Amino acid sequence: MKFKHITRTVRPLATLGELIADKHPELYQAITYHTAPITLAASDYEDAEREDLRRLMETPPRPGRDGE
């Protein structure tokens, strides 16, 4: 049995938007026309993570294996 070696050019794409822009530019233009860009600062993520940790630390432990 013979095998053929296939060589491809690999282009690294970081996001799904870049993939759509590369393969289907008309679709990408339509999507970007109808959507507004969303930008979040790093502090938004940090505040949400701190809030989750604060809530976790304030909740009492659940009854379980500790003998209660």
N, CA, C and O atoms as a Maestro MAE file, in Angstrom:
{
 s_m_m2io_version
 :::
 2.0.0
}

f_m_ct {
 s_m_title
 :::
 protein
 m_atom[272] {
  # First column is atom index #
  i_m_mmod_type
  r_m_x_coord
  r_m_y_coord
  r_m_z_coord
  i_m_residue_number
  s_m_chain_name
  s_m_pdb_residue_name
  s_m_pdb_atom_name
  i_m_atomic_number
  :::
  1 25 0.836 -1.164 0.000 1 A "MET " " N  " 7
  2 3 0.000 0.000 0.000 1 A "MET " " CA " 6
  3 2 0.893 1.244 0.000 1 A "MET " " C  " 6
  4 15 1.814 1.352 0.810 1 A "MET " " O  " 8
  5 25 0.621 2.167 -0.899 2 A "LYS " " N  " 7
  6 3 1.420 3.379 -0.992 2 A "LYS " " CA " 6
  7 2 0.680 4.535 -0.334 2 A "LYS " " C  " 6
  8 15 -0.542 4.656 -0.407 2 A "LYS " " O  " 8
  9 25 1.469 5.366 0.303 3 A "PHE " " N  " 7
  10 3 0.920 6.546 0.951 3 A "PHE " " CA " 6
  11 2 1.479 7.788 0.283 3 A "PHE " " C  " 6
  12 15 2.657 7.845 -0.071 3 A "PHE " " O  " 8
  13 25 0.634 8.760 0.120 4 A "LYS " " N  " 7
  14 3 1.053 10.025 -0.460 4 A "LYS " " CA " 6
  15 2 1.258 11.027 0.668 4 A "LYS " " C  " 6
  16 15 0.415 11.153 1.555 4 A "LYS " " O  " 8
  17 25 2.363 11.728 0.632 5 A "HIS " " N  " 7
  18 3 2.654 12.748 1.634 5 A "HIS " " CA " 6
  19 2 2.025 14.063 1.185 5 A "HIS " " C  " 6
  20 15 2.338 14.575 0.110 5 A "HIS " " O  " 8
  21 25 1.141 14.601 2.010 6 A "ILE " " N  " 7
  22 3 0.448 15.840 1.676 6 A "ILE " " CA " 6
  23 2 1.096 16.977 2.461 6 A "ILE " " C  " 6
  24 15 1.206 16.923 3.685 6 A "ILE " " O  " 8
  25 25 1.516 17.993 1.740 7 A "THR " " N  " 7
  26 3 2.090 19.164 2.401 7 A "THR " " CA " 6
  27 2 1.091 20.301 2.309 7 A "THR " " C  " 6
  28 15 0.538 20.581 1.246 7 A "THR " " O  " 8
  29 25 0.867 20.957 3.454 8 A "ARG " " N  " 7
  30 3 -0.049 22.084 3.507 8 A "ARG " " CA " 6
  31 2 0.668 23.261 4.130 8 A "ARG " " C  " 6
  32 15 1.606 23.105 4.911 8 A "ARG " " O  " 8
  33 25 0.209 24.426 3.770 9 A "THR " " N  " 7
  34 3 0.719 25.602 4.456 9 A "THR " " CA " 6
  35 2 -0.174 25.849 5.664 9 A "THR " " C  " 6
  36 15 -1.397 25.920 5.548 9 A "THR " " O  " 8
  37 25 0.447 25.975 6.800 10 A "VAL " " N  " 7
  38 3 -0.299 26.180 8.036 10 A "VAL " " CA " 6
  39 2 -0.230 27.645 8.402 10 A "VAL " " C  " 6
  40 15 0.850 28.222 8.529 10 A "VAL " " O  " 8
  41 25 -1.396 28.234 8.570 11 A "ARG " " N  " 7
  42 3 -1.482 29.628 8.970 11 A "ARG " " CA " 6
  43 2 -2.112 29.678 10.360 11 A "ARG " " C  " 6
  44 15 -3.276 29.310 10.522 11 A "ARG " " O  " 8
  45 25 -1.380 30.116 11.335 12 A "PRO " " N  " 7
  46 3 -1.958 30.162 12.684 12 A "PRO " " CA " 6
  47 2 -3.023 31.252 12.794 12 A "PRO " " C  " 6
  48 15 -2.787 32.403 12.428 12 A "PRO " " O  " 8
  49 25 -4.183 30.879 13.297 13 A "LEU " " N  " 7
  50 3 -5.274 31.813 13.502 13 A "LEU " " CA " 6
  51 2 -5.615 31.803 14.987 13 A "LEU " " C  " 6
  52 15 -5.773 30.742 15.590 13 A "LEU " " O  " 8
  53 25 -5.725 32.973 15.559 14 A "ALA " " N  " 7
  54 3 -5.929 33.067 16.996 14 A "ALA " " CA " 6
  55 2 -7.398 32.990 17.377 14 A "ALA " " C  " 6
  56 15 -7.717 32.468 18.444 14 A "ALA " " O  " 8
  57 25 -8.292 33.484 16.554 15 A "THR " " N  " 7
  58 3 -9.693 33.538 16.942 15 A "THR " " CA " 6
  59 2 -10.581 32.985 15.843 15 A "THR " " C  " 6
  60 15 -10.154 32.797 14.704 15 A "THR " " O  " 8
  61 25 -11.818 32.733 16.213 16 A "LEU " " N  " 7
  62 3 -12.799 32.272 15.241 16 A "LEU " " CA " 6
  63 2 -13.095 33.360 14.219 16 A "LEU " " C  " 6
  64 15 -13.342 33.075 13.047 16 A "LEU " " O  " 8
  65 25 -13.067 34.613 14.675 17 A "GLY " " N  " 7
  66 3 -13.288 35.727 13.761 17 A "GLY " " CA " 6
  67 2 -12.234 35.792 12.674 17 A "GLY " " C  " 6
  68 15 -12.548 36.086 11.520 17 A "GLY " " O  " 8
  69 25 -10.977 35.518 13.033 18 A "GLU " " N  " 7
  70 3 -9.912 35.510 12.031 18 A "GLU " " CA " 6
  71 2 -10.101 34.376 11.031 18 A "GLU " " C  " 6
  72 15 -9.810 34.536 9.846 18 A "GLU " " O  " 8
  73 25 -10.584 33.240 11.500 19 A "LEU " " N  " 7
  74 3 -10.838 32.115 10.600 19 A "LEU " " CA " 6
  75 2 -11.957 32.460 9.621 19 A "LEU " " C  " 6
  76 15 -11.842 32.190 8.426 19 A "LEU " " O  " 8
  77 25 -13.045 33.059 10.129 20 A "ILE " " N  " 7
  78 3 -14.150 33.448 9.254 20 A "ILE " " CA " 6
  79 2 -13.696 34.526 8.276 20 A "ILE " " C  " 6
  80 15 -14.064 34.490 7.102 20 A "ILE " " O  " 8
  81 25 -12.902 35.481 8.748 21 A "ALA " " N  " 7
  82 3 -12.407 36.535 7.861 21 A "ALA " " CA " 6
  83 2 -11.525 35.965 6.764 21 A "ALA " " C  " 6
  84 15 -11.518 36.478 5.645 21 A "ALA " " O  " 8
  85 25 -10.776 34.903 7.073 22 A "ASP " " N  " 7
  86 3 -9.883 34.297 6.090 22 A "ASP " " CA " 6
  87 2 -10.650 33.468 5.070 22 A "ASP " " C  " 6
  88 15 -10.372 33.550 3.873 22 A "ASP " " O  " 8
  89 25 -11.611 32.673 5.526 23 A "LYS " " N  " 7
  90 3 -12.319 31.753 4.630 23 A "LYS " " CA " 6
  91 2 -13.536 32.391 3.952 23 A "LYS " " C  " 6
  92 15 -13.811 32.112 2.785 23 A "LYS " " O  " 8
  93 25 -14.265 33.249 4.680 24 A "HIS " " N  " 7
  94 3 -15.503 33.847 4.164 24 A "HIS " " CA " 6
  95 2 -15.521 35.343 4.462 24 A "HIS " " C  " 6
  96 15 -16.169 35.765 5.420 24 A "HIS " " O  " 8
  97 25 -14.831 36.149 3.670 25 A "PRO " " N  " 7
  98 3 -14.753 37.583 3.964 25 A "PRO " " CA " 6
  99 2 -16.104 38.297 3.903 25 A "PRO " " C  " 6
  100 15 -16.327 39.240 4.662 25 A "PRO " " O  " 8
  101 25 -17.019 37.865 3.010 26 A "GLU " " N  " 7
  102 3 -18.325 38.507 2.927 26 A "GLU " " CA " 6
  103 2 -19.113 38.285 4.212 26 A "GLU " " C  " 6
  104 15 -19.758 39.208 4.710 26 A "GLU " " O  " 8
  105 25 -19.068 37.079 4.748 27 A "LEU " " N  " 7
  106 3 -19.755 36.767 6.001 27 A "LEU " " CA " 6
  107 2 -19.159 37.568 7.150 27 A "LEU " " C  " 6
  108 15 -19.889 38.054 8.014 27 A "LEU " " O  " 8
  109 25 -17.842 37.708 7.165 28 A "TYR " " N  " 7
  110 3 -17.187 38.477 8.225 28 A "TYR " " CA " 6
  111 2 -17.602 39.942 8.166 28 A "TYR " " C  " 6
  112 15 -17.837 40.557 9.206 28 A "TYR " " O  " 8
  113 25 -17.696 40.503 6.978 29 A "GLN " " N  " 7
  114 3 -18.131 41.895 6.852 29 A "GLN " " CA " 6
  115 2 -19.561 42.061 7.334 29 A "GLN " " C  " 6
  116 15 -19.880 43.053 7.990 29 A "GLN " " O  " 8
  117 25 -20.428 41.106 7.021 30 A "ALA " " N  " 7
  118 3 -21.819 41.187 7.463 30 A "ALA " " CA " 6
  119 2 -21.916 41.079 8.984 30 A "ALA " " C  " 6
  120 15 -22.694 41.801 9.608 30 A "ALA " " O  " 8
  121 25 -21.136 40.189 9.580 31 A "ILE " " N  " 7
  122 3 -21.162 40.019 11.035 31 A "ILE " " CA " 6
  123 2 -20.641 41.273 11.726 31 A "ILE " " C  " 6
  124 15 -21.249 41.744 12.687 31 A "ILE " " O  " 8
  125 25 -19.537 41.815 11.255 32 A "THR " " N  " 7
  126 3 -18.986 43.005 11.901 32 A "THR " " CA " 6
  127 2 -19.865 44.233 11.673 32 A "THR " " C  " 6
  128 15 -19.844 45.157 12.486 32 A "THR " " O  " 8
  129 25 -20.632 44.261 10.591 33 A "TYR " " N  " 7
  130 3 -21.539 45.386 10.348 33 A "TYR " " CA " 6
  131 2 -22.684 45.390 11.359 33 A "TYR " " C  " 6
  132 15 -23.112 46.452 11.810 33 A "TYR " " O  " 8
  133 25 -23.186 44.191 11.719 34 A "HIS " " N  " 7
  134 3 -24.354 44.078 12.591 34 A "HIS " " CA " 6
  135 2 -24.015 43.943 14.071 34 A "HIS " " C  " 6
  136 15 -24.929 43.940 14.896 34 A "HIS " " O  " 8
  137 25 -22.787 43.836 14.429 35 A "THR " " N  " 7
  138 3 -22.422 43.698 15.843 35 A "THR " " CA " 6
  139 2 -21.489 44.833 16.248 35 A "THR " " C  " 6
  140 15 -20.716 45.345 15.438 35 A "THR " " O  " 8
  141 25 -21.580 45.205 17.496 36 A "ALA " " N  " 7
  142 3 -20.690 46.231 18.041 36 A "ALA " " CA " 6
  143 2 -19.501 45.535 18.694 36 A "ALA " " C  " 6
  144 15 -19.661 44.457 19.266 36 A "ALA " " O  " 8
  145 25 -18.331 46.119 18.621 37 A "PRO " " N  " 7
  146 3 -17.173 45.486 19.269 37 A "PRO " " CA " 6
  147 2 -17.319 45.505 20.795 37 A "PRO " " C  " 6
  148 15 -17.761 46.495 21.376 37 A "PRO " " O  " 8
  149 25 -16.949 44.421 21.414 38 A "ILE " " N  " 7
  150 3 -17.031 44.298 22.862 38 A "ILE " " CA " 6
  151 2 -15.615 44.322 23.411 38 A "ILE " " C  " 6
  152 15 -14.782 43.496 23.038 38 A "ILE " " O  " 8
  153 25 -15.348 45.259 24.286 39 A "THR " " N  " 7
  154 3 -14.034 45.333 24.903 39 A "THR " " CA " 6
  155 2 -14.206 45.270 26.417 39 A "THR " " C  " 6
  156 15 -15.021 45.990 26.993 39 A "THR " " O  " 8
  157 25 -13.448 44.423 27.030 40 A "LEU " " N  " 7
  158 3 -13.456 44.286 28.480 40 A "LEU " " CA " 6
  159 2 -12.055 44.541 28.992 40 A "LEU " " C  " 6
  160 15 -11.074 44.074 28.415 40 A "LEU " " O  " 8
  161 25 -11.973 45.269 30.059 41 A "ALA " " N  " 7
  162 3 -10.672 45.523 30.665 41 A "ALA " " CA " 6
  163 2 -10.310 44.359 31.581 41 A "ALA " " C  " 6
  164 15 -11.178 43.595 32.004 41 A "ALA " " O  " 8
  165 25 -9.034 44.233 31.879 42 A "ALA " " N  " 7
  166 3 -8.582 43.169 32.772 42 A "ALA " " CA " 6
  167 2 -9.182 43.339 34.157 42 A "ALA " " C  " 6
  168 15 -9.398 42.353 34.862 42 A "ALA " " O  " 8
  169 25 -9.454 44.571 34.556 43 A "SER " " N  " 7
  170 3 -10.037 44.804 35.875 43 A "SER " " CA " 6
  171 2 -11.445 44.227 35.969 43 A "SER " " C  " 6
  172 15 -11.877 43.861 37.062 43 A "SER " " O  " 8
  173 25 -12.173 44.134 34.860 44 A "ASP " " N  " 7
  174 3 -13.507 43.528 34.885 44 A "ASP " " CA " 6
  175 2 -13.426 42.058 35.273 44 A "ASP " " C  " 6
  176 15 -14.230 41.575 36.070 44 A "ASP " " O  " 8
  177 25 -12.453 41.351 34.708 45 A "TYR " " N  " 7
  178 3 -12.279 39.950 35.060 45 A "TYR " " CA " 6
  179 2 -11.810 39.806 36.501 45 A "TYR " " C  " 6
  180 15 -12.268 38.922 37.225 45 A "TYR " " O  " 8
  181 25 -10.904 40.671 36.909 46 A "GLU " " N  " 7
  182 3 -10.339 40.591 38.251 46 A "GLU " " CA " 6
  183 2 -11.419 40.855 39.301 46 A "GLU " " C  " 6
  184 15 -11.466 40.166 40.320 46 A "GLU " " O  " 8
  185 25 -12.279 41.834 39.071 47 A "ASP " " N  " 7
  186 3 -13.351 42.137 40.018 47 A "ASP " " CA " 6
  187 2 -14.316 40.971 40.147 47 A "ASP " " C  " 6
  188 15 -14.756 40.651 41.251 47 A "ASP " " O  " 8
  189 25 -14.648 40.335 39.039 48 A "ALA " " N  " 7
  190 3 -15.564 39.200 39.073 48 A "ALA " " CA " 6
  191 2 -14.935 38.026 39.829 48 A "ALA " " C  " 6
  192 15 -15.614 37.341 40.595 48 A "ALA " " O  " 8
  193 25 -13.640 37.796 39.612 49 A "GLU " " N  " 7
  194 3 -12.959 36.696 40.305 49 A "GLU " " CA " 6
  195 2 -12.884 36.975 41.805 49 A "GLU " " C  " 6
  196 15 -13.092 36.067 42.610 49 A "GLU " " O  " 8
  197 25 -12.594 38.196 42.186 50 A "ARG " " N  " 7
  198 3 -12.559 38.548 43.611 50 A "ARG " " CA " 6
  199 2 -13.935 38.380 44.253 50 A "ARG " " C  " 6
  200 15 -14.042 37.904 45.383 50 A "ARG " " O  " 8
  201 25 -14.968 38.763 43.543 51 A "GLU " " N  " 7
  202 3 -16.324 38.610 44.069 51 A "GLU " " CA " 6
  203 2 -16.663 37.131 44.278 51 A "GLU " " C  " 6
  204 15 -17.263 36.768 45.290 51 A "GLU " " O  " 8
  205 25 -16.282 36.289 43.333 52 A "ASP " " N  " 7
  206 3 -16.519 34.849 43.477 52 A "ASP " " CA " 6
  207 2 -15.766 34.292 44.681 52 A "ASP " " C  " 6
  208 15 -16.318 33.499 45.443 52 A "ASP " " O  " 8
  209 25 -14.509 34.698 44.858 53 A "LEU " " N  " 7
  210 3 -13.729 34.213 46.001 53 A "LEU " " CA " 6
  211 2 -14.297 34.723 47.321 53 A "LEU " " C  " 6
  212 15 -14.331 33.985 48.306 53 A "LEU " " O  " 8
  213 25 -14.739 35.971 47.349 54 A "ARG " " N  " 7
  214 3 -15.330 36.521 48.568 54 A "ARG " " CA " 6
  215 2 -16.586 35.749 48.953 54 A "ARG " " C  " 6
  216 15 -16.774 35.405 50.120 54 A "ARG " " O  " 8
  217 25 -17.445 35.476 47.974 55 A "ARG " " N  " 7
  218 3 -18.671 34.727 48.233 55 A "ARG " " CA " 6
  219 2 -18.357 33.308 48.698 55 A "ARG " " C  " 6
  220 15 -19.021 32.786 49.593 55 A "ARG " " O  " 8
  221 25 -17.364 32.694 48.104 56 A "LEU " " N  " 7
  222 3 -16.971 31.335 48.484 56 A "LEU " " CA " 6
  223 2 -16.460 31.292 49.921 56 A "LEU " " C  " 6
  224 15 -16.791 30.374 50.672 56 A "LEU " " O  " 8
  225 25 -15.661 32.274 50.300 57 A "MET " " N  " 7
  226 3 -15.101 32.280 51.647 57 A "MET " " CA " 6
  227 2 -16.148 32.634 52.703 57 A "MET " " C  " 6
  228 15 -15.986 32.250 53.861 57 A "MET " " O  " 8
  229 25 -17.192 33.338 52.352 58 A "GLU " " N  " 7
  230 3 -18.215 33.724 53.319 58 A "GLU " " CA " 6
  231 2 -19.270 32.644 53.541 58 A "GLU " " C  " 6
  232 15 -19.966 32.673 54.556 58 A "GLU " " O  " 8
  233 25 -19.402 31.703 52.626 59 A "THR " " N  " 7
  234 3 -20.420 30.665 52.792 59 A "THR " " CA " 6
  235 2 -19.967 29.660 53.843 59 A "THR " " C  " 6
  236 15 -18.799 29.273 53.865 59 A "THR " " O  " 8
  237 25 -20.885 29.232 54.721 60 A "PRO " " N  " 7
  238 3 -20.518 28.244 55.726 60 A "PRO " " CA " 6
  239 2 -20.307 26.871 55.084 60 A "PRO " " C  " 6
  240 15 -20.857 26.604 54.016 60 A "PRO " " O  " 8
  241 25 -19.531 26.012 55.709 61 A "PRO " " N  " 7
  242 3 -19.320 24.685 55.121 61 A "PRO " " CA " 6
  243 2 -20.600 23.856 55.172 61 A "PRO " " C  " 6
  244 15 -21.427 24.020 56.068 61 A "PRO " " O  " 8
  245 25 -20.743 22.989 54.223 62 A "ARG " " N  " 7
  246 3 -21.908 22.115 54.169 62 A "ARG " " CA " 6
  247 2 -21.701 20.920 55.083 62 A "ARG " " C  " 6
  248 15 -20.569 20.479 55.284 62 A "ARG " " O  " 8
  249 25 -22.773 20.398 55.630 63 A "PRO " " N  " 7
  250 3 -22.613 19.188 56.444 63 A "PRO " " CA " 6
  251 2 -22.216 18.026 55.539 63 A "PRO " " C  " 6
  252 15 -22.686 17.907 54.407 63 A "PRO " " O  " 8
  253 25 -21.345 17.180 56.063 64 A "GLY " " N  " 7
  254 3 -20.904 16.082 55.217 64 A "GLY " " CA " 6
  255 2 -20.031 15.123 55.975 64 A "GLY " " C  " 6
  256 15 -20.466 14.551 56.975 64 A "GLY " " O  " 8
  257 25 -18.829 14.933 55.532 65 A "ARG " " N  " 7
  258 3 -17.925 13.917 56.089 65 A "ARG " " CA " 6
  259 2 -17.260 14.316 57.387 65 A "ARG " " C  " 6
  260 15 -16.570 13.497 57.993 65 A "ARG " " O  " 8
  261 25 -17.443 15.546 57.833 66 A "ASP " " N  " 7
  262 3 -16.719 15.952 59.034 66 A "ASP " " CA " 6
  263 2 -17.386 15.452 60.307 66 A "ASP " " C  " 6
  264 15 -16.945 15.829 61.393 66 A "ASP " " O  " 8
  265 25 -18.418 14.630 60.235 67 A "GLY " " N  " 7
  266 3 -19.008 14.015 61.407 67 A "GLY " " CA " 6
  267 2 -20.269 14.683 61.902 67 A "GLY " " C  " 6
  268 15 -20.836 14.240 62.901 67 A "GLY " " O  " 8
  269 25 -20.723 15.710 61.259 68 A "GLU " " N  " 7
  270 3 -21.950 16.378 61.714 68 A "GLU " " CA " 6
  271 2 -23.148 15.799 61.063 68 A "GLU " " C  " 6
  272 15 -24.267 16.238 61.326 68 A "GLU " " O  " 8
  :::
 }
 m_bond[271] {
  # First column is bond index #
  i_m_from
  i_m_to
  i_m_order
  :::
  1 1 2 1
  2 2 3 1
  3 3 4 2
  4 3 5 1
  5 5 6 1
  6 6 7 1
  7 7 8 2
  8 7 9 1
  9 9 10 1
  10 10 11 1
  11 11 12 2
  12 11 13 1
  13 13 14 1
  14 14 15 1
  15 15 16 2
  16 15 17 1
  17 17 18 1
  18 18 19 1
  19 19 20 2
  20 19 21 1
  21 21 22 1
  22 22 23 1
  23 23 24 2
  24 23 25 1
  25 25 26 1
  26 26 27 1
  27 27 28 2
  28 27 29 1
  29 29 30 1
  30 30 31 1
  31 31 32 2
  32 31 33 1
  33 33 34 1
  34 34 35 1
  35 35 36 2
  36 35 37 1
  37 37 38 1
  38 38 39 1
  39 39 40 2
  40 39 41 1
  41 41 42 1
  42 42 43 1
  43 43 44 2
  44 43 45 1
  45 45 46 1
  46 46 47 1
  47 47 48 2
  48 47 49 1
  49 49 50 1
  50 50 51 1
  51 51 52 2
  52 51 53 1
  53 53 54 1
  54 54 55 1
  55 55 56 2
  56 55 57 1
  57 57 58 1
  58 58 59 1
  59 59 60 2
  60 59 61 1
  61 61 62 1
  62 62 63 1
  63 63 64 2
  64 63 65 1
  65 65 66 1
  66 66 67 1
  67 67 68 2
  68 67 69 1
  69 69 70 1
  70 70 71 1
  71 71 72 2
  72 71 73 1
  73 73 74 1
  74 74 75 1
  75 75 76 2
  76 75 77 1
  77 77 78 1
  78 78 79 1
  79 79 80 2
  80 79 81 1
  81 81 82 1
  82 82 83 1
  83 83 84 2
  84 83 85 1
  85 85 86 1
  86 86 87 1
  87 87 88 2
  88 87 89 1
  89 89 90 1
  90 90 91 1
  91 91 92 2
  92 91 93 1
  93 93 94 1
  94 94 95 1
  95 95 96 2
  96 95 97 1
  97 97 98 1
  98 98 99 1
  99 99 100 2
  100 99 101 1
  101 101 102 1
  102 102 103 1
  103 103 104 2
  104 103 105 1
  105 105 106 1
  106 106 107 1
  107 107 108 2
  108 107 109 1
  109 109 110 1
  110 110 111 1
  111 111 112 2
  112 111 113 1
  113 113 114 1
  114 114 115 1
  115 115 116 2
  116 115 117 1
  117 117 118 1
  118 118 119 1
  119 119 120 2
  120 119 121 1
  121 121 122 1
  122 122 123 1
  123 123 124 2
  124 123 125 1
  125 125 126 1
  126 126 127 1
  127 127 128 2
  128 127 129 1
  129 129 130 1
  130 130 131 1
  131 131 132 2
  132 131 133 1
  133 133 134 1
  134 134 135 1
  135 135 136 2
  136 135 137 1
  137 137 138 1
  138 138 139 1
  139 139 140 2
  140 139 141 1
  141 141 142 1
  142 142 143 1
  143 143 144 2
  144 143 145 1
  145 145 146 1
  146 146 147 1
  147 147 148 2
  148 147 149 1
  149 149 150 1
  150 150 151 1
  151 151 152 2
  152 151 153 1
  153 153 154 1
  154 154 155 1
  155 155 156 2
  156 155 157 1
  157 157 158 1
  158 158 159 1
  159 159 160 2
  160 159 161 1
  161 161 162 1
  162 162 163 1
  163 163 164 2
  164 163 165 1
  165 165 166 1
  166 166 167 1
  167 167 168 2
  168 167 169 1
  169 169 170 1
  170 170 171 1
  171 171 172 2
  172 171 173 1
  173 173 174 1
  174 174 175 1
  175 175 176 2
  176 175 177 1
  177 177 178 1
  178 178 179 1
  179 179 180 2
  180 179 181 1
  181 181 182 1
  182 182 183 1
  183 183 184 2
  184 183 185 1
  185 185 186 1
  186 186 187 1
  187 187 188 2
  188 187 189 1
  189 189 190 1
  190 190 191 1
  191 191 192 2
  192 191 193 1
  193 193 194 1
  194 194 195 1
  195 195 196 2
  196 195 197 1
  197 197 198 1
  198 198 199 1
  199 199 200 2
  200 199 201 1
  201 201 202 1
  202 202 203 1
  203 203 204 2
  204 203 205 1
  205 205 206 1
  206 206 207 1
  207 207 208 2
  208 207 209 1
  209 209 210 1
  210 210 211 1
  211 211 212 2
  212 211 213 1
  213 213 214 1
  214 214 215 1
  215 215 216 2
  216 215 217 1
  217 217 218 1
  218 218 219 1
  219 219 220 2
  220 219 221 1
  221 221 222 1
  222 222 223 1
  223 223 224 2
  224 223 225 1
  225 225 226 1
  226 226 227 1
  227 227 228 2
  228 227 229 1
  229 229 230 1
  230 230 231 1
  231 231 232 2
  232 231 233 1
  233 233 234 1
  234 234 235 1
  235 235 236 2
  236 235 237 1
  237 237 238 1
  238 238 239 1
  239 239 240 2
  240 239 241 1
  241 241 242 1
  242 242 243 1
  243 243 244 2
  244 243 245 1
  245 245 246 1
  246 246 247 1
  247 247 248 2
  248 247 249 1
  249 249 250 1
  250 250 251 1
  251 251 252 2
  252 251 253 1
  253 253 254 1
  254 254 255 1
  255 255 256 2
  256 255 257 1
  257 257 258 1
  258 258 259 1
  259 259 260 2
  260 259 261 1
  261 261 262 1
  262 262 263 1
  263 263 264 2
  264 263 265 1
  265 265 266 1
  266 266 267 1
  267 267 268 2
  268 267 269 1
  269 269 270 1
  270 270 271 1
  271 271 272 2
  :::
 }
}
